Amino acid sequence: MGIINQVVLGQLKTEEKSNEITAIPNLLKLLDISGCIIMIDAMGTQKKIAKKITDKDGDYILALKENHKTLYNEAILFFDKMEL
């Protein structure tokens, strides 16, 4: 059985005073992401975006920065416990 690599690229132009936070959900509407892992940078780490991905049967890897103190600290504690 061979390995199949599937790559899907998409691009949407945003409005002048908009950014990727508004474009990502619209792009996700267009893509079949079932069974795919979606990777998004820290700006796209939003609860609504994560939910849209899982609603479409996808999985995600989202960046986490220290400016989200509560979530960041919880992640640090989780991974510290995993090291034991």
PyMOL Python script that loads the backbone (N, CA, C, O; Angstrom):
from pymol import cmd

cmd.read_pdbstr("""\
ATOM      1  N   MET A   1       0.845  -1.178   0.000  1.00  0.00           N
ATOM      2  CA  MET A   1       0.000   0.000   0.000  1.00  0.00           C
ATOM      3  C   MET A   1       0.889   1.239   0.000  1.00  0.00           C
ATOM      4  O   MET A   1       1.750   1.387   0.868  1.00  0.00           O
ATOM      5  N   GLY A   2       0.692   2.100  -0.937  1.00  0.00           N
ATOM      6  CA  GLY A   2       1.515   3.297  -1.062  1.00  0.00           C
ATOM      7  C   GLY A   2       0.989   4.447  -0.230  1.00  0.00           C
ATOM      8  O   GLY A   2      -0.144   4.415   0.251  1.00  0.00           O
ATOM      9  N   ILE A   3       1.812   5.456  -0.067  1.00  0.00           N
ATOM     10  CA  ILE A   3       1.421   6.660   0.656  1.00  0.00           C
ATOM     11  C   ILE A   3       0.919   7.672  -0.356  1.00  0.00           C
ATOM     12  O   ILE A   3       1.560   7.925  -1.376  1.00  0.00           O
ATOM     13  N   ILE A   4      -0.230   8.242  -0.061  1.00  0.00           N
ATOM     14  CA  ILE A   4      -0.804   9.250  -0.946  1.00  0.00           C
ATOM     15  C   ILE A   4      -0.679  10.604  -0.262  1.00  0.00           C
ATOM     16  O   ILE A   4      -1.146  10.773   0.865  1.00  0.00           O
ATOM     17  N   ASN A   5      -0.061  11.562  -0.923  1.00  0.00           N
ATOM     18  CA  ASN A   5       0.048  12.924  -0.401  1.00  0.00           C
ATOM     19  C   ASN A   5      -0.960  13.791  -1.119  1.00  0.00           C
ATOM     20  O   ASN A   5      -0.935  13.922  -2.343  1.00  0.00           O
ATOM     21  N   GLN A   6      -1.848  14.381  -0.341  1.00  0.00           N
ATOM     22  CA  GLN A   6      -2.837  15.278  -0.917  1.00  0.00           C
ATOM     23  C   GLN A   6      -2.586  16.674  -0.387  1.00  0.00           C
ATOM     24  O   GLN A   6      -2.482  16.873   0.823  1.00  0.00           O
ATOM     25  N   VAL A   7      -2.489  17.633  -1.274  1.00  0.00           N
ATOM     26  CA  VAL A   7      -2.251  19.011  -0.888  1.00  0.00           C
ATOM     27  C   VAL A   7      -3.353  19.857  -1.481  1.00  0.00           C
ATOM     28  O   VAL A   7      -3.645  19.774  -2.673  1.00  0.00           O
ATOM     29  N   VAL A   8      -3.957  20.665  -0.643  1.00  0.00           N
ATOM     30  CA  VAL A   8      -4.988  21.575  -1.105  1.00  0.00           C
ATOM     31  C   VAL A   8      -4.550  22.978  -0.734  1.00  0.00           C
ATOM     32  O   VAL A   8      -4.276  23.260   0.433  1.00  0.00           O
ATOM     33  N   LEU A   9      -4.484  23.839  -1.697  1.00  0.00           N
ATOM     34  CA  LEU A   9      -4.136  25.231  -1.450  1.00  0.00           C
ATOM     35  C   LEU A   9      -5.312  26.101  -1.838  1.00  0.00           C
ATOM     36  O   LEU A   9      -5.972  25.854  -2.848  1.00  0.00           O
ATOM     37  N   GLY A  10      -5.566  27.092  -1.058  1.00  0.00           N
ATOM     38  CA  GLY A  10      -6.655  28.009  -1.368  1.00  0.00           C
ATOM     39  C   GLY A  10      -6.263  29.408  -0.967  1.00  0.00           C
ATOM     40  O   GLY A  10      -5.416  29.616  -0.098  1.00  0.00           O
ATOM     41  N   GLN A  11      -6.899  30.367  -1.621  1.00  0.00           N
ATOM     42  CA  GLN A  11      -6.591  31.755  -1.337  1.00  0.00           C
ATOM     43  C   GLN A  11      -7.844  32.577  -1.554  1.00  0.00           C
ATOM     44  O   GLN A  11      -8.544  32.399  -2.551  1.00  0.00           O
ATOM     45  N   LEU A  12      -8.130  33.472  -0.631  1.00  0.00           N
ATOM     46  CA  LEU A  12      -9.244  34.407  -0.770  1.00  0.00           C
ATOM     47  C   LEU A  12      -8.728  35.816  -0.512  1.00  0.00           C
ATOM     48  O   LEU A  12      -7.949  36.049   0.412  1.00  0.00           O
ATOM     49  N   LYS A  13      -9.162  36.723  -1.323  1.00  0.00           N
ATOM     50  CA  LYS A  13      -8.802  38.119  -1.112  1.00  0.00           C
ATOM     51  C   LYS A  13      -9.694  38.681  -0.016  1.00  0.00           C
ATOM     52  O   LYS A  13     -10.908  38.480  -0.036  1.00  0.00           O
ATOM     53  N   THR A  14      -9.097  39.384   0.942  1.00  0.00           N
ATOM     54  CA  THR A  14      -9.875  39.981   2.026  1.00  0.00           C
ATOM     55  C   THR A  14     -10.217  41.422   1.676  1.00  0.00           C
ATOM     56  O   THR A  14      -9.607  42.044   0.807  1.00  0.00           O
ATOM     57  N   GLU A  15     -11.210  41.919   2.384  1.00  0.00           N
ATOM     58  CA  GLU A  15     -11.574  43.322   2.224  1.00  0.00           C
ATOM     59  C   GLU A  15     -10.430  44.186   2.740  1.00  0.00           C
ATOM     60  O   GLU A  15      -9.559  43.704   3.465  1.00  0.00           O
ATOM     61  N   GLU A  16     -10.432  45.443   2.373  1.00  0.00           N
ATOM     62  CA  GLU A  16      -9.313  46.333   2.698  1.00  0.00           C
ATOM     63  C   GLU A  16      -9.012  46.399   4.196  1.00  0.00           C
ATOM     64  O   GLU A  16      -7.843  46.371   4.578  1.00  0.00           O
ATOM     65  N   LYS A  17     -10.029  46.485   5.053  1.00  0.00           N
ATOM     66  CA  LYS A  17      -9.794  46.600   6.495  1.00  0.00           C
ATOM     67  C   LYS A  17     -10.080  45.286   7.205  1.00  0.00           C
ATOM     68  O   LYS A  17     -10.534  45.281   8.350  1.00  0.00           O
ATOM     69  N   SER A  18      -9.819  44.179   6.535  1.00  0.00           N
ATOM     70  CA  SER A  18     -10.062  42.863   7.095  1.00  0.00           C
ATOM     71  C   SER A  18      -8.738  42.122   7.234  1.00  0.00           C
ATOM     72  O   SER A  18      -7.681  42.649   6.886  1.00  0.00           O
ATOM     73  N   ASN A  19      -8.807  40.882   7.750  1.00  0.00           N
ATOM     74  CA  ASN A  19      -7.592  40.085   7.879  1.00  0.00           C
ATOM     75  C   ASN A  19      -7.942  38.609   7.747  1.00  0.00           C
ATOM     76  O   ASN A  19      -9.066  38.256   7.390  1.00  0.00           O
ATOM     77  N   GLU A  20      -6.974  37.756   8.036  1.00  0.00           N
ATOM     78  CA  GLU A  20      -7.173  36.326   7.831  1.00  0.00           C
ATOM     79  C   GLU A  20      -8.195  35.717   8.784  1.00  0.00           C
ATOM     80  O   GLU A  20      -8.746  34.656   8.491  1.00  0.00           O
ATOM     81  N   ILE A  21      -8.462  36.363   9.919  1.00  0.00           N
ATOM     82  CA  ILE A  21      -9.449  35.824  10.853  1.00  0.00           C
ATOM     83  C   ILE A  21     -10.823  35.748  10.197  1.00  0.00           C
ATOM     84  O   ILE A  21     -11.590  34.826  10.476  1.00  0.00           O
ATOM     85  N   THR A  22     -11.137  36.693   9.339  1.00  0.00           N
ATOM     86  CA  THR A  22     -12.417  36.651   8.638  1.00  0.00           C
ATOM     87  C   THR A  22     -12.341  35.800   7.372  1.00  0.00           C
ATOM     88  O   THR A  22     -13.354  35.252   6.936  1.00  0.00           O
ATOM     89  N   ALA A  23     -11.164  35.685   6.784  1.00  0.00           N
ATOM     90  CA  ALA A  23     -11.024  34.923   5.544  1.00  0.00           C
ATOM     91  C   ALA A  23     -10.972  33.417   5.777  1.00  0.00           C
ATOM     92  O   ALA A  23     -11.479  32.655   4.954  1.00  0.00           O
ATOM     93  N   ILE A  24     -10.373  32.972   6.874  1.00  0.00           N
ATOM     94  CA  ILE A  24     -10.200  31.540   7.110  1.00  0.00           C
ATOM     95  C   ILE A  24     -11.534  30.800   7.136  1.00  0.00           C
ATOM     96  O   ILE A  24     -11.657  29.780   6.459  1.00  0.00           O
ATOM     97  N   PRO A  25     -12.548  31.266   7.890  1.00  0.00           N
ATOM     98  CA  PRO A  25     -13.825  30.544   7.877  1.00  0.00           C
ATOM     99  C   PRO A  25     -14.443  30.463   6.477  1.00  0.00           C
ATOM    100  O   PRO A  25     -15.030  29.442   6.118  1.00  0.00           O
ATOM    101  N   ASN A  26     -14.315  31.512   5.702  1.00  0.00           N
ATOM    102  CA  ASN A  26     -14.848  31.498   4.334  1.00  0.00           C
ATOM    103  C   ASN A  26     -14.099  30.498   3.458  1.00  0.00           C
ATOM    104  O   ASN A  26     -14.705  29.815   2.632  1.00  0.00           O
ATOM    105  N   LEU A  27     -12.800  30.416   3.636  1.00  0.00           N
ATOM    106  CA  LEU A  27     -11.999  29.463   2.876  1.00  0.00           C
ATOM    107  C   LEU A  27     -12.343  28.038   3.298  1.00  0.00           C
ATOM    108  O   LEU A  27     -12.423  27.144   2.456  1.00  0.00           O
ATOM    109  N   LEU A  28     -12.543  27.824   4.585  1.00  0.00           N
ATOM    110  CA  LEU A  28     -12.896  26.488   5.070  1.00  0.00           C
ATOM    111  C   LEU A  28     -14.228  26.009   4.505  1.00  0.00           C
ATOM    112  O   LEU A  28     -14.426  24.811   4.304  1.00  0.00           O
ATOM    113  N   LYS A  29     -15.144  26.948   4.246  1.00  0.00           N
ATOM    114  CA  LYS A  29     -16.434  26.585   3.635  1.00  0.00           C
ATOM    115  C   LYS A  29     -16.230  25.953   2.258  1.00  0.00           C
ATOM    116  O   LYS A  29     -16.990  25.074   1.850  1.00  0.00           O
ATOM    117  N   LEU A  30     -15.200  26.406   1.550  1.00  0.00           N
ATOM    118  CA  LEU A  30     -14.969  25.972   0.172  1.00  0.00           C
ATOM    119  C   LEU A  30     -14.231  24.644   0.065  1.00  0.00           C
ATOM    120  O   LEU A  30     -14.292  23.983  -0.972  1.00  0.00           O
ATOM    121  N   LEU A  31     -13.534  24.247   1.128  1.00  0.00           N
ATOM    122  CA  LEU A  31     -12.646  23.094   1.059  1.00  0.00           C
ATOM    123  C   LEU A  31     -13.258  21.849   1.704  1.00  0.00           C
ATOM    124  O   LEU A  31     -13.974  21.941   2.701  1.00  0.00           O
ATOM    125  N   ASP A  32     -12.966  20.695   1.124  1.00  0.00           N
ATOM    126  CA  ASP A  32     -13.304  19.417   1.744  1.00  0.00           C
ATOM    127  C   ASP A  32     -12.131  19.046   2.637  1.00  0.00           C
ATOM    128  O   ASP A  32     -11.087  18.607   2.156  1.00  0.00           O
ATOM    129  N   ILE A  33     -12.309  19.226   3.936  1.00  0.00           N
ATOM    130  CA  ILE A  33     -11.207  18.996   4.868  1.00  0.00           C
ATOM    131  C   ILE A  33     -11.422  17.747   5.720  1.00  0.00           C
ATOM    132  O   ILE A  33     -10.672  17.510   6.667  1.00  0.00           O
ATOM    133  N   SER A  34     -12.406  16.973   5.403  1.00  0.00           N
ATOM    134  CA  SER A  34     -12.685  15.761   6.166  1.00  0.00           C
ATOM    135  C   SER A  34     -11.453  14.860   6.176  1.00  0.00           C
ATOM    136  O   SER A  34     -10.922  14.511   5.122  1.00  0.00           O
ATOM    137  N   GLY A  35     -11.003  14.486   7.376  1.00  0.00           N
ATOM    138  CA  GLY A  35      -9.824  13.628   7.504  1.00  0.00           C
ATOM    139  C   GLY A  35      -8.508  14.351   7.341  1.00  0.00           C
ATOM    140  O   GLY A  35      -7.454  13.716   7.376  1.00  0.00           O
ATOM    141  N   CYS A  36      -8.535  15.656   7.164  1.00  0.00           N
ATOM    142  CA  CYS A  36      -7.307  16.432   6.975  1.00  0.00           C
ATOM    143  C   CYS A  36      -6.881  17.103   8.274  1.00  0.00           C
ATOM    144  O   CYS A  36      -7.692  17.314   9.176  1.00  0.00           O
ATOM    145  N   ILE A  37      -5.609  17.430   8.352  1.00  0.00           N
ATOM    146  CA  ILE A  37      -5.080  18.209   9.466  1.00  0.00           C
ATOM    147  C   ILE A  37      -4.801  19.611   8.944  1.00  0.00           C
ATOM    148  O   ILE A  37      -4.027  19.794   8.005  1.00  0.00           O
ATOM    149  N   ILE A  38      -5.436  20.590   9.559  1.00  0.00           N
ATOM    150  CA  ILE A  38      -5.293  21.982   9.149  1.00  0.00           C
ATOM    151  C   ILE A  38      -4.329  22.664  10.107  1.00  0.00           C
ATOM    152  O   ILE A  38      -4.510  22.598  11.323  1.00  0.00           O
ATOM    153  N   MET A  39      -3.315  23.311   9.573  1.00  0.00           N
ATOM    154  CA  MET A  39      -2.334  24.032  10.390  1.00  0.00           C
ATOM    155  C   MET A  39      -2.495  25.528  10.141  1.00  0.00           C
ATOM    156  O   MET A  39      -2.504  25.985   8.998  1.00  0.00           O
ATOM    157  N   ILE A  40      -2.622  26.280  11.232  1.00  0.00           N
ATOM    158  CA  ILE A  40      -2.853  27.722  11.127  1.00  0.00           C
ATOM    159  C   ILE A  40      -1.933  28.438  12.109  1.00  0.00           C
ATOM    160  O   ILE A  40      -1.665  27.929  13.198  1.00  0.00           O
ATOM    161  N   ASP A  41      -1.452  29.611  11.726  1.00  0.00           N
ATOM    162  CA  ASP A  41      -0.573  30.374  12.608  1.00  0.00           C
ATOM    163  C   ASP A  41      -1.359  30.987  13.770  1.00  0.00           C
ATOM    164  O   ASP A  41      -2.574  30.811  13.864  1.00  0.00           O
ATOM    165  N   ALA A  42      -0.670  31.699  14.640  1.00  0.00           N
ATOM    166  CA  ALA A  42      -1.270  32.201  15.872  1.00  0.00           C
ATOM    167  C   ALA A  42      -2.447  33.146  15.635  1.00  0.00           C
ATOM    168  O   ALA A  42      -3.396  33.143  16.418  1.00  0.00           O
ATOM    169  N   MET A  43      -2.408  33.939  14.592  1.00  0.00           N
ATOM    170  CA  MET A  43      -3.522  34.851  14.356  1.00  0.00           C
ATOM    171  C   MET A  43      -4.822  34.084  14.105  1.00  0.00           C
ATOM    172  O   MET A  43      -5.901  34.552  14.467  1.00  0.00           O
ATOM    173  N   GLY A  44      -4.718  32.931  13.498  1.00  0.00           N
ATOM    174  CA  GLY A  44      -5.902  32.134  13.194  1.00  0.00           C
ATOM    175  C   GLY A  44      -6.325  31.208  14.312  1.00  0.00           C
ATOM    176  O   GLY A  44      -7.253  30.418  14.139  1.00  0.00           O
ATOM    177  N   THR A  45      -5.665  31.286  15.457  1.00  0.00           N
ATOM    178  CA  THR A  45      -6.032  30.446  16.594  1.00  0.00           C
ATOM    179  C   THR A  45      -7.236  31.082  17.274  1.00  0.00           C
ATOM    180  O   THR A  45      -7.106  31.897  18.188  1.00  0.00           O
ATOM    181  N   GLN A  46      -8.407  30.683  16.799  1.00  0.00           N
ATOM    182  CA  GLN A  46      -9.674  31.211  17.279  1.00  0.00           C
ATOM    183  C   GLN A  46     -10.628  30.048  17.543  1.00  0.00           C
ATOM    184  O   GLN A  46     -10.631  29.069  16.796  1.00  0.00           O
ATOM    185  N   LYS A  47     -11.437  30.147  18.597  1.00  0.00           N
ATOM    186  CA  LYS A  47     -12.379  29.080  18.934  1.00  0.00           C
ATOM    187  C   LYS A  47     -13.326  28.787  17.770  1.00  0.00           C
ATOM    188  O   LYS A  47     -13.593  27.624  17.465  1.00  0.00           O
ATOM    189  N   LYS A  48     -13.834  29.836  17.120  1.00  0.00           N
ATOM    190  CA  LYS A  48     -14.787  29.641  16.019  1.00  0.00           C
ATOM    191  C   LYS A  48     -14.135  28.914  14.839  1.00  0.00           C
ATOM    192  O   LYS A  48     -14.778  28.100  14.176  1.00  0.00           O
ATOM    193  N   ILE A  49     -12.869  29.209  14.583  1.00  0.00           N
ATOM    194  CA  ILE A  49     -12.155  28.552  13.487  1.00  0.00           C
ATOM    195  C   ILE A  49     -11.911  27.085  13.836  1.00  0.00           C
ATOM    196  O   ILE A  49     -12.100  26.211  12.990  1.00  0.00           O
ATOM    197  N   ALA A  50     -11.497  26.809  15.058  1.00  0.00           N
ATOM    198  CA  ALA A  50     -11.286  25.420  15.478  1.00  0.00           C
ATOM    199  C   ALA A  50     -12.586  24.628  15.382  1.00  0.00           C
ATOM    200  O   ALA A  50     -12.580  23.481  14.936  1.00  0.00           O
ATOM    201  N   LYS A  51     -13.695  25.228  15.796  1.00  0.00           N
ATOM    202  CA  LYS A  51     -14.990  24.549  15.732  1.00  0.00           C
ATOM    203  C   LYS A  51     -15.399  24.278  14.291  1.00  0.00           C
ATOM    204  O   LYS A  51     -15.914  23.203  13.983  1.00  0.00           O
ATOM    205  N   LYS A  52     -15.172  25.243  13.410  1.00  0.00           N
ATOM    206  CA  LYS A  52     -15.524  25.046  12.000  1.00  0.00           C
ATOM    207  C   LYS A  52     -14.737  23.873  11.409  1.00  0.00           C
ATOM    208  O   LYS A  52     -15.272  23.101  10.614  1.00  0.00           O
ATOM    209  N   ILE A  53     -13.491  23.747  11.793  1.00  0.00           N
ATOM    210  CA  ILE A  53     -12.664  22.639  11.297  1.00  0.00           C
ATOM    211  C   ILE A  53     -13.214  21.308  11.790  1.00  0.00           C
ATOM    212  O   ILE A  53     -13.379  20.377  11.002  1.00  0.00           O
ATOM    213  N   THR A  54     -13.499  21.208  13.084  1.00  0.00           N
ATOM    214  CA  THR A  54     -14.006  19.938  13.616  1.00  0.00           C
ATOM    215  C   THR A  54     -15.416  19.651  13.130  1.00  0.00           C
ATOM    216  O   THR A  54     -15.780  18.488  12.961  1.00  0.00           O
ATOM    217  N   ASP A  55     -16.219  20.687  12.901  1.00  0.00           N
ATOM    218  CA  ASP A  55     -17.567  20.484  12.344  1.00  0.00           C
ATOM    219  C   ASP A  55     -17.507  19.861  10.953  1.00  0.00           C
ATOM    220  O   ASP A  55     -18.432  19.166  10.531  1.00  0.00           O
ATOM    221  N   LYS A  56     -16.408  20.119  10.249  1.00  0.00           N
ATOM    222  CA  LYS A  56     -16.241  19.552   8.901  1.00  0.00           C
ATOM    223  C   LYS A  56     -15.375  18.291   8.933  1.00  0.00           C
ATOM    224  O   LYS A  56     -14.804  17.899   7.916  1.00  0.00           O
ATOM    225  N   ASP A  57     -15.280  17.656  10.112  1.00  0.00           N
ATOM    226  CA  ASP A  57     -14.550  16.398  10.306  1.00  0.00           C
ATOM    227  C   ASP A  57     -13.055  16.506  10.019  1.00  0.00           C
ATOM    228  O   ASP A  57     -12.429  15.546   9.570  1.00  0.00           O
ATOM    229  N   GLY A  58     -12.497  17.675  10.280  1.00  0.00           N
ATOM    230  CA  GLY A  58     -11.062  17.851  10.157  1.00  0.00           C
ATOM    231  C   GLY A  58     -10.428  17.928  11.534  1.00  0.00           C
ATOM    232  O   GLY A  58     -11.125  18.009  12.546  1.00  0.00           O
ATOM    233  N   ASP A  59      -9.130  17.904  11.564  1.00  0.00           N
ATOM    234  CA  ASP A  59      -8.363  18.103  12.787  1.00  0.00           C
ATOM    235  C   ASP A  59      -7.480  19.325  12.581  1.00  0.00           C
ATOM    236  O   ASP A  59      -7.293  19.788  11.456  1.00  0.00           O
ATOM    237  N   TYR A  60      -6.945  19.837  13.671  1.00  0.00           N
ATOM    238  CA  TYR A  60      -6.150  21.052  13.535  1.00  0.00           C
ATOM    239  C   TYR A  60      -4.920  21.041  14.418  1.00  0.00           C
ATOM    240  O   TYR A  60      -4.860  20.364  15.444  1.00  0.00           O
ATOM    241  N   ILE A  61      -3.941  21.819  13.979  1.00  0.00           N
ATOM    242  CA  ILE A  61      -2.778  22.184  14.779  1.00  0.00           C
ATOM    243  C   ILE A  61      -2.733  23.706  14.710  1.00  0.00           C
ATOM    244  O   ILE A  61      -2.490  24.287  13.652  1.00  0.00           O
ATOM    245  N   LEU A  62      -2.970  24.335  15.845  1.00  0.00           N
ATOM    246  CA  LEU A  62      -3.005  25.787  15.893  1.00  0.00           C
ATOM    247  C   LEU A  62      -1.859  26.298  16.757  1.00  0.00           C
ATOM    248  O   LEU A  62      -1.528  25.697  17.779  1.00  0.00           O
ATOM    249  N   ALA A  63      -1.268  27.390  16.352  1.00  0.00           N
ATOM    250  CA  ALA A  63      -0.166  27.982  17.105  1.00  0.00           C
ATOM    251  C   ALA A  63      -0.689  28.622  18.383  1.00  0.00           C
ATOM    252  O   ALA A  63      -1.808  29.135  18.421  1.00  0.00           O
ATOM    253  N   LEU A  64       0.121  28.586  19.417  1.00  0.00           N
ATOM    254  CA  LEU A  64      -0.247  29.187  20.693  1.00  0.00           C
ATOM    255  C   LEU A  64       0.887  30.101  21.133  1.00  0.00           C
ATOM    256  O   LEU A  64       2.042  29.690  21.245  1.00  0.00           O
ATOM    257  N   LYS A  65       0.521  31.353  21.379  1.00  0.00           N
ATOM    258  CA  LYS A  65       1.526  32.315  21.832  1.00  0.00           C
ATOM    259  C   LYS A  65       1.271  32.683  23.283  1.00  0.00           C
ATOM    260  O   LYS A  65       0.175  32.490  23.809  1.00  0.00           O
ATOM    261  N   GLU A  66       2.286  33.208  23.907  1.00  0.00           N
ATOM    262  CA  GLU A  66       2.229  33.521  25.331  1.00  0.00           C
ATOM    263  C   GLU A  66       1.250  34.656  25.662  1.00  0.00           C
ATOM    264  O   GLU A  66       0.902  34.838  26.828  1.00  0.00           O
ATOM    265  N   ASN A  67       0.806  35.411  24.669  1.00  0.00           N
ATOM    266  CA  ASN A  67      -0.126  36.501  24.964  1.00  0.00           C
ATOM    267  C   ASN A  67      -1.531  35.995  25.319  1.00  0.00           C
ATOM    268  O   ASN A  67      -2.371  36.783  25.753  1.00  0.00           O
ATOM    269  N   HIS A  68      -1.796  34.709  25.143  1.00  0.00           N
ATOM    270  CA  HIS A  68      -3.033  34.074  25.620  1.00  0.00           C
ATOM    271  C   HIS A  68      -2.667  33.377  26.931  1.00  0.00           C
ATOM    272  O   HIS A  68      -2.523  32.156  26.981  1.00  0.00           O
ATOM    273  N   LYS A  69      -2.520  34.171  27.985  1.00  0.00           N
ATOM    274  CA  LYS A  69      -1.913  33.712  29.244  1.00  0.00           C
ATOM    275  C   LYS A  69      -2.551  32.443  29.810  1.00  0.00           C
ATOM    276  O   LYS A  69      -1.843  31.482  30.108  1.00  0.00           O
ATOM    277  N   THR A  70      -3.882  32.426  29.963  1.00  0.00           N
ATOM    278  CA  THR A  70      -4.531  31.283  30.609  1.00  0.00           C
ATOM    279  C   THR A  70      -4.305  30.006  29.826  1.00  0.00           C
ATOM    280  O   THR A  70      -3.866  29.001  30.385  1.00  0.00           O
ATOM    281  N   LEU A  71      -4.605  30.040  28.528  1.00  0.00           N
ATOM    282  CA  LEU A  71      -4.441  28.856  27.698  1.00  0.00           C
ATOM    283  C   LEU A  71      -2.969  28.446  27.613  1.00  0.00           C
ATOM    284  O   LEU A  71      -2.643  27.261  27.669  1.00  0.00           O
ATOM    285  N   TYR A  72      -2.097  29.424  27.479  1.00  0.00           N
ATOM    286  CA  TYR A  72      -0.660  29.147  27.399  1.00  0.00           C
ATOM    287  C   TYR A  72      -0.182  28.435  28.662  1.00  0.00           C
ATOM    288  O   TYR A  72       0.526  27.431  28.586  1.00  0.00           O
ATOM    289  N   ASN A  73      -0.574  28.960  29.819  1.00  0.00           N
ATOM    290  CA  ASN A  73      -0.147  28.350  31.084  1.00  0.00           C
ATOM    291  C   ASN A  73      -0.711  26.949  31.252  1.00  0.00           C
ATOM    292  O   ASN A  73      -0.023  26.064  31.761  1.00  0.00           O
ATOM    293  N   GLU A  74      -1.956  26.733  30.833  1.00  0.00           N
ATOM    294  CA  GLU A  74      -2.546  25.394  30.891  1.00  0.00           C
ATOM    295  C   GLU A  74      -1.789  24.427  29.990  1.00  0.00           C
ATOM    296  O   GLU A  74      -1.577  23.271  30.356  1.00  0.00           O
ATOM    297  N   ALA A  75      -1.386  24.890  28.826  1.00  0.00           N
ATOM    298  CA  ALA A  75      -0.627  24.037  27.906  1.00  0.00           C
ATOM    299  C   ALA A  75       0.733  23.684  28.490  1.00  0.00           C
ATOM    300  O   ALA A  75       1.177  22.541  28.380  1.00  0.00           O
ATOM    301  N   ILE A  76       1.395  24.649  29.107  1.00  0.00           N
ATOM    302  CA  ILE A  76       2.694  24.398  29.740  1.00  0.00           C
ATOM    303  C   ILE A  76       2.542  23.343  30.843  1.00  0.00           C
ATOM    304  O   ILE A  76       3.341  22.410  30.927  1.00  0.00           O
ATOM    305  N   LEU A  77       1.519  23.495  31.683  1.00  0.00           N
ATOM    306  CA  LEU A  77       1.285  22.525  32.756  1.00  0.00           C
ATOM    307  C   LEU A  77       1.009  21.132  32.189  1.00  0.00           C
ATOM    308  O   LEU A  77       1.510  20.134  32.705  1.00  0.00           O
ATOM    309  N   PHE A  78       0.214  21.074  31.131  1.00  0.00           N
ATOM    310  CA  PHE A  78      -0.107  19.789  30.516  1.00  0.00           C
ATOM    311  C   PHE A  78       1.157  19.085  30.023  1.00  0.00           C
ATOM    312  O   PHE A  78       1.379  17.911  30.319  1.00  0.00           O
ATOM    313  N   PHE A  79       1.978  19.809  29.274  1.00  0.00           N
ATOM    314  CA  PHE A  79       3.181  19.191  28.723  1.00  0.00           C
ATOM    315  C   PHE A  79       4.231  18.900  29.791  1.00  0.00           C
ATOM    316  O   PHE A  79       5.009  17.956  29.652  1.00  0.00           O
ATOM    317  N   ASP A  80       4.261  19.699  30.852  1.00  0.00           N
ATOM    318  CA  ASP A  80       5.155  19.395  31.974  1.00  0.00           C
ATOM    319  C   ASP A  80       4.765  18.066  32.617  1.00  0.00           C
ATOM    320  O   ASP A  80       5.635  17.276  32.984  1.00  0.00           O
ATOM    321  N   LYS A  81       3.461  17.816  32.754  1.00  0.00           N
ATOM    322  CA  LYS A  81       2.989  16.557  33.332  1.00  0.00           C
ATOM    323  C   LYS A  81       3.303  15.388  32.411  1.00  0.00           C
ATOM    324  O   LYS A  81       3.581  14.288  32.888  1.00  0.00           O
ATOM    325  N   MET A  82       3.265  15.603  31.110  1.00  0.00           N
ATOM    326  CA  MET A  82       3.543  14.535  30.152  1.00  0.00           C
ATOM    327  C   MET A  82       4.997  14.087  30.201  1.00  0.00           C
ATOM    328  O   MET A  82       5.306  12.952  29.839  1.00  0.00           O
ATOM    329  N   GLU A  83       5.885  14.956  30.642  1.00  0.00           N
ATOM    330  CA  GLU A  83       7.315  14.641  30.714  1.00  0.00           C
ATOM    331  C   GLU A  83       7.624  13.653  31.841  1.00  0.00           C
ATOM    332  O   GLU A  83       8.671  13.007  31.819  1.00  0.00           O
ATOM    333  N   LEU A  84       6.736  13.528  32.816  1.00  0.00           N
ATOM    334  CA  LEU A  84       7.001  12.646  33.964  1.00  0.00           C
ATOM    335  C   LEU A  84       7.055  11.235  33.560  1.00  0.00           C
ATOM    336  O   LEU A  84       7.269  10.360  34.399  1.00  0.00           O
TER     337      LEU A  84
END
""", "prot")
cmd.dss("prot")
cmd.show_as("cartoon", "prot")
cmd.util.cbc("prot")
cmd.orient("prot")
